[in-house]
Amino acid sequence: GERQLISFARALAHDPPLLILDEATSSVDPATERLIRDAISRISAARTTLIVAHRLSTIRDADRILVLHQGRIVEQGTHDDLMSMGGVYHKLSRLGSA
């Protein structure tokens, strides 16, 4: 988790117009995950941010979520849109909260 935080800070130091994050919260404790999610929310407002995530909590507040299945985009929308569709995202979300 500490290495991820250092990499995250380095990326932000350059103030890029596009930020790509791959599993930003994959190996951190819940408190650190919350700090990272809050930071992502603040910095994403000023730039395009692409987040590759398996933890849906990481992307819940995204403007647009793309759901990939077997290499294809099968759904897209906000968290609420995707939950109301009852598709892949909805099923994954329910599995994660079980």
C-alpha positions in Angstrom: 0.0 0.0 0.0 2.8 2.4 0.8 4.4 2.0 -2.7 1.0 2.8 -4.3 0.7 6.0 -2.2 4.2 7.1 -3.3 3.4 6.3 -7.0 0.1 8.2 -6.6 1.9 11.2 -5.1 4.5 11.2 -7.9 1.9 11.1 -10.6 0.1 14.1 -9.1 3.2 16.1 -8.7 3.4 16.4 -12.5 -0.2 17.7 -12.6 -1.1 15.7 -15.8 -4.3 16.5 -17.8 -5.0 12.8 -18.0 -4.5 10.5 -15.1 -4.6 6.7 -15.5 -4.9 4.6 -12.3 -4.7 0.8 -12.4 -6.2 -0.7 -9.2 -5.5 2.4 -7.1 -6.8 0.7 -4.0 -6.0 -3.0 -4.6 -3.6 -3.6 -1.6 -4.4 -1.0 1.0 -6.3 -1.1 4.2 -9.9 0.3 4.4 -8.8 3.6 6.0 -6.2 4.2 3.3 -8.7 3.2 0.6 -11.0 5.9 1.9 -8.2 8.5 1.8 -7.3 7.5 -1.8 -10.9 7.5 -2.9 -11.4 11.0 -1.4 -8.1 12.2 -3.1 -9.2 10.7 -6.5 -12.5 12.5 -6.2 -10.8 15.8 -5.6 -8.2 15.5 -8.3 -10.6 14.0 -10.9 -12.6 17.2 -11.0 -9.8 19.0 -12.9 -8.8 16.3 -15.3 -9.8 13.3 -17.3 -9.2 10.2 -15.1 -9.3 6.6 -16.3 -9.5 4.1 -13.4 -9.1 0.4 -13.9 -10.9 -1.1 -10.9 -12.0 -4.4 -9.5 -13.3 -2.9 -6.3 -16.5 -1.1 -7.4 -16.3 1.2 -4.4 -13.4 2.8 -6.1 -15.5 4.0 -9.1 -18.9 4.4 -7.5 -18.9 8.2 -7.9 -17.5 8.2 -11.5 -19.3 10.3 -14.2 -19.2 7.3 -16.5 -18.4 3.7 -15.8 -17.6 1.2 -18.6 -18.2 -2.4 -17.8 -16.0 -4.9 -19.6 -16.8 -8.6 -20.0 -14.6 -10.8 -22.1 -12.8 -7.8 -23.6 -15.9 -6.0 -24.7 -17.8 -3.0 -23.3 -21.2 -4.5 -22.3 -22.6 -1.7 -20.2 -21.9 2.0 -19.5 -23.4 4.7 -17.3 -23.3 6.0 -13.8 -23.5 3.7 -10.8 -27.2 4.4 -10.4 -27.8 3.8 -14.2 -26.0 0.5 -14.1 -27.7 -0.7 -10.9 -31.1 0.0 -12.4 -30.2 -2.0 -15.5 -29.8 -5.2 -13.4 -26.9 -6.4 -15.6 -23.3 -7.4 -15.1 -22.4 -4.4 -12.9 -25.5 -4.9 -10.7 -24.6 -8.5 -10.2 -21.0 -7.7 -9.4 -22.0 -5.0 -7.0 -24.4 -7.4 -5.2 -21.6 -10.0 -5.0 -19.2 -7.5 -3.5 -21.6 -6.4 -0.8 -22.6 -9.9 0.2 
